């Protein structure tokens, strides 16, 4: 399994979202490579949408399963205020919450129940593990 990430983000939230993306992406790809997900040939393309409330009408969530391509485009709307005013821990949690929306589509991409369980376990521990690896980040 391969995880790729980008974003549609309003400028005031960009810095925080980019910092989170730079931590989560490598963490997830390394974790996937160390478990049963290494054998799953599919891609998760994560493009969260982080816009202020008054702009969300022009930027709706638009996730899509591309079964023949073995690809899930996950494009949920995340909480803008979390990335403008939240802590690093809150931002990680919001970002991971969006990735968790991929779970219902993993079986359609060929994932076994064990691989789905591994995916859930990795996400469940992601925030804590990243905070342990990044001790300089503000957590409160």
Rosetta silent file (secondary structure, phi, psi, omega in degrees, C-alpha in Angstrom):
SEQUENCE: XXXXXXXXXXXXXXXXXXXXXXXXXXXXXXXXXXXXXXXXXXXXXXXXXXXXXXXXXXXXXXXXXXXXXXXXXXXXXXXXXXXXXXXXXXXXXXXXXXXXXXXXXXXXXXXXXXXXXXXXXXXXXXXXXXXXXXXXXXXX
SCORE:     score description
SCORE:     0.000 S_00000001
   1 L     0.000  137.673  179.281    0.000    0.000    0.000 S_00000001
   2 E  -119.852  134.324  178.982    1.227    3.421   -0.891 S_00000001
   3 E  -111.944  125.841  175.476    0.069    6.629    0.808 S_00000001
   4 E  -124.886  147.211 -178.248    0.345    9.967   -0.985 S_00000001
   5 E  -141.233  146.448  173.230   -0.861   13.298    0.327 S_00000001
   6 E  -145.963 -159.907  177.246   -1.508   16.816   -0.842 S_00000001
   7 E  -168.354  156.872  165.669   -4.171   19.328    0.218 S_00000001
   8 E  -113.644  111.078 -169.256   -6.572   22.049   -0.774 S_00000001
   9 E  -142.129  138.976  175.071   -6.000   24.569    1.970 S_00000001
  10 L   -76.620  138.221 -168.826   -6.646   28.226    2.685 S_00000001
  11 H   -45.709  -44.701 -178.131   -3.371   30.038    3.360 S_00000001
  12 H   -60.351  -22.755 -179.684   -3.701   30.698    7.141 S_00000001
  13 H   -97.304   -6.113 -172.004   -3.953   26.933    7.755 S_00000001
  14 H   -60.766  -48.541 -175.102   -1.253   25.917    5.268 S_00000001
  15 H   -57.823  -47.534 -179.337    1.795   25.950    7.543 S_00000001
  16 H   -67.187  -42.823 -179.928    0.248   23.720   10.198 S_00000001
  17 H   -63.729  -40.862  179.517   -1.299   21.342    7.674 S_00000001
  18 H   -64.641  -40.629  177.566    1.991   21.037    5.806 S_00000001
  19 H   -61.583  -42.901  178.561    3.870   20.273    9.047 S_00000001
  20 H   -64.700  -46.621 -179.791    1.355   17.539    9.879 S_00000001
  21 H   -58.738  -40.790 -178.976    1.503   16.088    6.347 S_00000001
  22 H   -68.307  -21.484  176.044    5.308   15.949    6.477 S_00000001
  23 H   -89.134  -43.583 -175.004    5.106   13.914    9.683 S_00000001
  24 H   -71.093  -46.120 -175.421    2.210   11.613    8.822 S_00000001
  25 H   -54.014  -57.451  179.389    3.171   10.619    5.270 S_00000001
  26 H   -62.553  -37.849  178.323    6.578    9.085    6.025 S_00000001
  27 H   -59.613  -50.170 -177.836    5.273    7.543    9.252 S_00000001
  28 H   -64.310  -45.250 -178.919    2.379    5.786    7.493 S_00000001
  29 H   -62.191  -38.451  177.705    4.418    4.557    4.544 S_00000001
  30 H   -67.665  -42.526  179.684    7.053    3.107    6.887 S_00000001
  31 H   -65.485  -40.902  178.308    4.401    1.473    9.080 S_00000001
  32 H   -63.064  -37.162 -178.292    2.602    0.008    6.053 S_00000001
  33 H   -69.181  -21.666 -177.518    5.898   -1.418    4.777 S_00000001
  34 L   -94.131    5.005 -176.740    6.478   -3.258    8.086 S_00000001
  35 L  -137.259 -167.728 -176.948    3.173   -5.150    8.176 S_00000001
  36 H   -61.213  -19.464 -179.814    0.732   -7.100    6.039 S_00000001
  37 H   -69.483  -15.551  178.173   -0.109   -3.909    4.117 S_00000001
  38 H   -62.038  -28.714 -177.809    3.247   -4.151    2.324 S_00000001
  39 H   -87.607   -7.181 -178.071    1.715   -6.866    0.127 S_00000001
  40 L   -86.099  116.058 -178.334   -1.394   -4.829   -0.752 S_00000001
  41 L   -91.852   89.779  175.551   -0.983   -3.256   -4.175 S_00000001
  42 L  -158.537  169.120  178.252   -3.062   -0.111   -4.000 S_00000001
  43 E  -126.326  141.223  168.970   -2.723    3.604   -3.425 S_00000001
  44 E  -109.979  119.324  178.365   -4.425    5.952   -1.037 S_00000001
  45 E  -109.083  109.519 -172.994   -4.305    9.489   -2.351 S_00000001
  46 E  -104.658  117.265 -179.719   -5.246   11.808    0.503 S_00000001
  47 E  -131.703   77.859 -179.550   -6.168   15.390   -0.350 S_00000001
  48 E   -66.232  151.121 -179.882   -7.939   16.929    2.640 S_00000001
  49 E  -109.374  120.041 -175.784   -9.823   20.157    2.137 S_00000001
  50 E  -126.802   94.480 -176.091   -9.160   22.760    4.831 S_00000001
  51 L  -131.389  151.176  174.958  -11.168   25.919    4.220 S_00000001
  52 L   -63.150  158.126 -174.861  -12.945   28.421    6.448 S_00000001
  53 H   -53.093  -39.793 -177.341  -16.661   27.829    6.882 S_00000001
  54 H   -71.277   -7.080  178.677  -17.647   30.584    4.441 S_00000001
  55 H  -110.708   -8.333 -173.683  -15.673   28.868    1.642 S_00000001
  56 H   -63.745  -26.588  176.945  -16.688   25.250    2.252 S_00000001
  57 H   -61.827  -30.357  178.614  -19.610   25.477   -0.190 S_00000001
  58 H   -88.732  -10.074 -177.739  -17.104   25.897   -3.023 S_00000001
  59 L  -130.658   69.296 -178.644  -14.843   23.128   -1.690 S_00000001
  60 L   -76.227  160.906  172.890  -17.018   20.098   -0.856 S_00000001
  61 L   -62.310  143.005 -178.446  -15.715   16.699    0.166 S_00000001
  62 L  -152.629   61.142  177.871  -15.201   14.571   -2.939 S_00000001
  63 L   -77.461  152.627 -178.155  -13.731   11.173   -2.211 S_00000001
  64 E  -155.777  132.615  174.734  -13.889    8.507   -4.900 S_00000001
  65 E   -86.443  129.237  175.684  -13.018    4.847   -5.229 S_00000001
  66 E  -117.812   80.082 -170.549  -11.228    3.965   -8.486 S_00000001
  67 H   -58.896  -44.769 -178.672  -11.404    0.212   -8.201 S_00000001
  68 H   -63.003  -31.804  179.178   -9.857   -0.633  -11.594 S_00000001
  69 H   -88.264   -4.732 -176.877   -6.895    1.609  -10.798 S_00000001
  70 L    54.946   51.807 -174.469   -6.663    0.199   -7.253 S_00000001
  71 E  -139.553  137.280  170.486   -6.823    3.747   -5.949 S_00000001
  72 E  -120.336  117.991  173.782   -8.895    5.563   -3.368 S_00000001
  73 E   -88.929  110.249 -178.440   -8.979    9.334   -3.613 S_00000001
  74 E  -105.897  111.043 -177.085   -9.844   10.478   -0.110 S_00000001
  75 L  -131.395   71.329  179.285  -10.774   14.161   -0.062 S_00000001
  76 L   -84.856  162.193  172.330  -12.670   14.963    3.151 S_00000001
  77 E   -88.726  125.361  176.941  -13.283   18.391    4.631 S_00000001
  78 L  -104.620  164.057 -177.045  -11.237   18.855    7.813 S_00000001
  79 L   -72.272  113.054 -178.693  -11.760   21.428   10.547 S_00000001
  80 H   -59.770  -46.935 -176.541  -10.114   24.669    9.454 S_00000001
  81 H   -59.613  -32.024  178.472   -9.937   26.188   12.954 S_00000001
  82 H   -60.947  -38.309 -178.006   -7.941   23.200   14.207 S_00000001
  83 H   -84.852  -13.610  176.241   -5.168   24.010   11.738 S_00000001
  84 H   -92.469  -43.018 -172.800   -5.264   27.737   12.446 S_00000001
  85 H  -121.808   -5.876 -175.258   -5.526   27.712   16.246 S_00000001
  86 L   -81.953  170.358  175.884   -5.131   24.118   17.440 S_00000001
  87 L   -79.997  165.398  177.138   -2.175   22.330   18.959 S_00000001
  88 H   -58.038  -41.121  179.140    0.060   20.022   16.957 S_00000001
  89 H   -62.628  -43.771  177.750   -1.577   17.061   18.691 S_00000001
  90 H   -62.619  -40.544 -179.507   -5.064   18.290   17.759 S_00000001
  91 H   -65.617  -42.434  175.651   -3.935   18.846   14.178 S_00000001
  92 H   -59.806  -45.371 -179.112   -2.483   15.341   13.938 S_00000001
  93 H   -60.946  -43.443  179.093   -5.724   13.918   15.322 S_00000001
  94 H   -64.502  -41.543 -179.719   -7.883   15.818   12.831 S_00000001
  95 H   -64.544  -45.626  179.800   -5.653   14.749    9.936 S_00000001
  96 H   -66.543  -36.371  177.362   -5.697   11.076   10.973 S_00000001
  97 H   -57.712  -38.720  177.165   -9.479   11.219   11.466 S_00000001
  98 H   -67.313  -39.540  179.094   -9.763   12.104    7.782 S_00000001
  99 H   -64.715  -34.705 -179.903   -7.494    9.222    6.747 S_00000001
 100 H   -60.369  -19.759  177.809   -9.673    6.823    8.742 S_00000001
 101 H   -67.016   -9.943  176.799  -12.456    7.519    6.240 S_00000001
 102 H   -75.805  -24.495 -171.661  -10.552    5.204    3.878 S_00000001
 103 H   -49.727  -47.871 -177.565  -11.303    2.121    6.006 S_00000001
 104 H   -63.270  -14.664 -176.111  -14.673    1.220    4.403 S_00000001
 105 H  -102.401   -6.261 -176.888  -13.039    1.159    0.951 S_00000001
 106 L   -63.859  -39.645  179.399  -10.000   -0.993    1.724 S_00000001
 107 H   -61.780  -38.771  178.413  -11.786   -4.286    1.048 S_00000001
 108 H   -66.515  -20.584  176.693  -12.777   -3.028   -2.410 S_00000001
 109 H   -90.222    1.443  176.923   -9.078   -2.368   -3.029 S_00000001
 110 L   101.859    7.944 -178.425   -8.295   -5.988   -2.191 S_00000001
 111 L   -74.120  138.604  174.375   -7.429   -5.713    1.495 S_00000001
 112 L   -79.817  170.309  177.918   -7.971   -8.751    3.702 S_00000001
 113 H   -63.575  -34.844  176.793   -9.572   -8.428    7.129 S_00000001
 114 H   -64.260  -42.500  179.128   -6.066   -8.699    8.668 S_00000001
 115 H   -65.654  -38.094  177.407   -4.810   -5.858    6.481 S_00000001
 116 H   -65.585  -41.520  176.826   -7.806   -3.710    7.429 S_00000001
 117 H   -62.981  -40.768  177.323   -7.134   -4.427   11.106 S_00000001
 118 H   -62.230  -42.687  178.962   -3.462   -3.501   10.626 S_00000001
 119 H   -59.666  -48.162  179.757   -4.485   -0.241    8.937 S_00000001
 120 H   -61.314  -41.846 -179.507   -6.821    0.636   11.821 S_00000001
 121 H   -65.030  -40.436  178.610   -4.154   -0.206   14.404 S_00000001
 122 H   -62.627  -46.530  179.160   -1.566    1.962   12.665 S_00000001
 123 H   -64.079  -39.684 -178.802   -3.967    4.913   12.560 S_00000001
 124 H   -60.976  -32.169 -179.005   -4.994    4.365   16.190 S_00000001
 125 H  -101.308   -0.222 -172.954   -1.384    4.720   17.343 S_00000001
 126 H   -61.815  -48.502 -175.809   -0.189    7.308   14.812 S_00000001
 127 H   -61.686  -48.906 -179.277   -0.691   10.478   16.839 S_00000001
 128 H   -60.650  -44.679 -178.908    0.989    9.103   19.958 S_00000001
 129 H   -64.433  -42.554  179.960    3.918    7.653   18.006 S_00000001
 130 H   -66.197  -39.712  177.721    4.540   10.836   16.051 S_00000001
 131 H   -63.107  -36.740  177.136    4.417   12.930   19.230 S_00000001
 132 H   -67.184  -35.305 -179.161    7.015   10.624   20.796 S_00000001
 133 H   -81.228  -16.729 -178.620    9.243   10.983   17.731 S_00000001
 134 L  -120.493   66.448 -172.966    8.798   14.781   17.582 S_00000001
 135 L   -63.675  -17.989 -178.398    9.452   15.908   21.168 S_00000001
 136 L   -80.420   -7.771 -177.490    9.935   19.558   20.190 S_00000001
 137 L   -80.758  144.099  176.702    6.334   20.005   19.056 S_00000001
 138 L   -70.223  131.892 -176.204    3.810   21.744   21.305 S_00000001
 139 L  -114.804   -1.448 -177.095    1.288   19.197   22.609 S_00000001
 140 L  -108.372    0.000    0.000   -1.105   21.269   24.698 S_00000001
